[in-house]
Amino acid sequence: MKGRIRDWLLLALLGAVPAFAADRIGHIEFFGHKGLDVARVRELLPVGEGDNYSDRTKSLVRQAVAKAIAKEPTDVAVICCDEQGSRLLFIGLPGTSYKSFSYHPDPRREDRLSPEILDLYGRLDPALEAAVRKGGDAAEEDDSRGYALIKDPTARALQLAVREWALQHEPELLRVLEFSSAAEHRRVAGDALGYARQSRDQILALACAARDPDVGVRNNVTRALGVLVRSDSGLASYIQPDTFVEMLNSGMWEDRNKATGLLAQLTASRNPALLAKIRSVALDSLVEMASWRRPSHAGFARMVLGRIAGLSEDQLQDLAWNGPVETILDAVGRP
């Protein structure tokens, strides 16, 4: 499972498709599609699996979806990458398994981060991409300290510099994350806060920002919470899971991806009330995500579903990452 967690973390770290992705499309998957004719949408798409990807692909896909169902897609996410370096398309549809995720109002204050930390992130993001490009174990990540440290020495040194800065500027991070009108500054603050001193205030601030109006902020803070809980399962008691259960039905791929990753940690204790809540709120969405073909994207949804179904942890670890997924879907009683 270690490699699967690493895949999830790197997707969270890199966000947009890096420049070294191949100009070819791998799998095309859908979510939020209950009650809609996915086959009809796929038929009308201007591209198929194995076709070339261009700068126009996303807009053409949006147009095709609107023609097929007379509604705009909720998201067209282009994700890097499969084993061949091909881009993966995740298309959100406004079916009955989609529910609007409520956000906080847009922050309006002029709070901004110091240039020093912005410069650090300006160097860290390319270093992370370079580590992935190297292959091997360069991108392997250690979360045991409660913050991400990648094996690649260049990226790791920059992450440690972020750690040192965050320890000295926690009030600035908290203030910018909550109040800044600049989404890019909130994104950096959300990620850097994960490197700060572990505390209840830190976790509560990250959890609150999971309803930020910017998807990049939500991505970074949810990922930071996942790293914290992986390092110390006792920290899960500070996290109210309702926000992340609702996030499973979001129209944005990043929301669903990070929510399943965090909930795979929060459900490890198999709290019956939490599992019942997830079943009642987001069963359709989890089934959709669990049915995606790549375990690195579907595995955490499969883990959560298997716990809802009462499968043993040993059995579930194998089924989630190696399949067949039908065993999990049959056990949970797919809708």
N, C-alpha and C positions, 0 to 999 in steps of 0.2 A: 504493500500500500504506500510505502514511502515515495516511490516514483510518481504515483498518482497525485499525492499531496503536492509534490514539487510542481507538477504540471499546473495544478490549480493556482498555486502561489505565483508562478511565473506569468500566467495569464493576467493575474491581478496586478503584478508589477509592471508589465509592459503595456497593458491597455491596448492601444491602437496597434495595427499591424506594422511590424518593423520593416525596414526597407529591404531586408534580405529575403522576404517571403517570395516564393515563386509566383509568377503571373499565371497561375492556373487554379481552378476551383476544385477542391476536394468534395467532401460531403456537403449537401444542402439539407438542413434540418429546420423543423418548424416548432413553434410553441404558441400557446394561447389559442389553439385551433379547434377546440371542441365545438361541434355543431356546424363547422364549415367544411367545404369540399376541398381538402388538401390536394387531392389528385388533380382537380381542375386548376388549382393555383399552380402546381408544379408544371402542368402541361403548358400553361401560358407564360411561364418564365422565359425571358430572352436568353438565358444561359442554362446549361446543365452541368452535371458533375463531369469533370475532365476538360471543360471548355476553358478558354483563356479568360483571365480577369483583367479589367481595365478600370480607369478612373470613372467611367460612366456606368459601371455595372450596378452600383447601389441605386442610382436614380432610375435606371431602366427596370430594375427589380421592383422598386416602389410603384412605378407606373403600371407594371404588369399585374401586381397584386390588386391595385385599385380597380383595374379593368375586370379582374376575375371575380371579386367579391363586392365591388362598389363601395369599398371602404379602404382607407389608407392602412398600411401595415403599422404596427406599433413600434417596430424596430427592424432594421436590417443591419445585423452585426457581422463584421468581417473579422475573423479571428485567425491568428497565426498559431500554429501550423500543424499539418499532419507529418508523418514520417518522411514524405516526399517534399516537404516544404510548401505544400499547396495550402491555399487559404480556405477556410471553412466559413460557410454562410449560415447564420441562424436568423430565421425570419419570424418575427412576432406578428401574430394575427389577432384581431379583436373578436375572438369567439367567446363562448361562455366560460372558458377556463382562464380568461383574462379579466382582471379587476383593477381598476385604477388604484395606484398606490399613492396615498396622501403625503404631501411634503410640507415642511415648514415654509413660512413665507420667506421670500428673498431677503437675506440680510442687507442692511443699508448703510452700515457704518464704514468709515474710511480706514479702519485698522488694516495694517499691512505687515508682512513678515520682513525681517531684516534681509538686506542683500546677501549676506553671508550664507544663509541657509538656501536661498534661491540659487546661488551659484553652486552650492554643493549638489543640489538636485539636477542642475543643468549638466553636471559631469556624471552623476550617478546613473541617470537613465541610459545614456549611450554605453556606459560600462556594463550595465546589465544586459543590454542587447548584444554587446560583443561577447559576453560570457556564454550566452545561448548559442551564438554563432560558432564558438569554439567546439561545442559538442563535448562528449565524454562526461566527466563529472564536474566540469567547470561551473555549471549552473546549479549544482546540488546545494540545497539550503538547510541550514541548521537553525531551528526555532527554539531550541531548548532553553535559551535565556529569556524568552518572551518577546524577542524582536528578531527580525530576519537577518541572518548573516550568510552570505553566499560564499561558496568555496573559492571562486576566482579571486586572486589576491587584490587586483585593482578595485573591483567592485566592493569587496569586503572592507578594504581600507576606507572607502568613502562611506559605507554604512556605519562603520565605527565612528567616523567623524560626525555623522548625523546623530549618533547616540550621544556623543560628548556635548554637542550643541543643544540637543533636546533636554538633557539633564540640567542645563544652566538657563533654559529659556521656557520652562513649562508654562508660566503665566501668559507669555506671548502666544504660545501655541493654542492654549485654551481660548484666549480672547479672539484670535483671528479665526479659529475654526467656528466659533459661534456667531461672530458679529460682522466679519469682513464682507463687503459687497463684491469682492474680487474672487470669483470661483477658483481661479488658478492658485491663489494664495491659500484658500481653504483646502484645496486638494493636497498641497504640500504639507499644510498644518496637520491634516488628518493622518497622513502617512507618518510624519515625524513624531506625532504624539505617541504612536505605537512604540517608539524608541525611548520614550521618557521613563521616569520612575514608575514602577507598577504601583497603582493605587486604585482605590474605589473611585476617586474623582476622575482619574484617567479613563477608566472603563465606562463610567456613566457619560462622560463627554463624547466618547467614541460612539456609544450606543445612541445617544441623542442625535448625533450628526448622521446617523443612518437614514434619517428623513430629510437630509439636505436636498434642496431642489436640483442640485447638480449631480448627475449620475457618476462622475468621476470621484467626487467626494464620498458618495455612498460606497463606491467600490473600495476606496482606500481604507475607510474606517471599518468596514465589515471585514475586510481582509486582516486588518490589524487585530481585531477582536479574535479572529480565528487563530492567529499566531499565538496570542496570549493564552487562550484556552488550551491549545495544544501543549504549551509549556507547563501549564498548571491547571488541571481540571477543576480545582477548587474555585478558580476565578469565575466559573460558569454561574455560580450562585449570585453574582452581581448583575448578570445580564437578564433582563426581562425579554423572553423570546417572542412576544407577540408581534413586534415590528417585523421580525425576520420571517415569521410564519406568513404574514400578509405579503411580504416581499416576494414570496414564491409565486404569487399570481401577477406580478408586475409585467408590464408590457416591454420591459427592457431586459435584454439578455444578461447584461452585467449584474443587474439586481438578482435575477434568478440564480445565476452561477454562484455568486458569493453567498447568497442566503442558504443554498443547499450545502455549501462547504462549511459554513458556521453551524448549521443545524445538525450536520453529521457529527459535530463535536458535542453539541448540547444534548443530543439524544443518546449519547453513549451510555448514560446511566439508566436509560429506558424508563424515564419518568412517565407513568401511565397517563397523567393529565396532559402532559405536553404531546405525547403521541396521539392521544384522542383529539386534541386541538388541531394538530396538523392534518389528521384524517378529515376532520369536519370542514376545514377551511381550504385545503389545498391538495386534496387527493388527485384530482384531475391533472393539475399542473405537474405534480411529481411523476405521475404515470407518463405524461408526455416527455418529460426530461429523461426519465429512466429508459425510455424507448429509443433515445438517440443511439447511434451505432458505435460511437467511440467511448469506451469505458472512462477515458480521462475526462470526458465531459458529463457522462451519465452516471458515473460510479457513486457519487455522493447521494444523488437522488435515489439510487437503488439501495444504498445503505439505509437511508431513512425509511423507505417503503418496507424493507425487510424487517426492520425493528417494529414498525406498525403491525406487520403480519405475525410477529412473534418468532421469526426464524432465529436459530442459534447464531451467535456471533461468528463462530468458526465457519459454519455453513455460508453465512452471509458474506464474509470476507472473500470467499472464493467466487460466489455467484456474482457479486457486485463488479468484480474486476475481470472475471473470466467467463461469466455466463453459465448457462443460458438465462437471460433476463426473464424469459417466460415463467420460470419457476417462481420468481419473486412476484410477478404480476398476478399469477394464478393464486398464490398464497394470500395476497392482500385483497383479492377479489376486485379486480380492475373494474372501474365503472363502465 
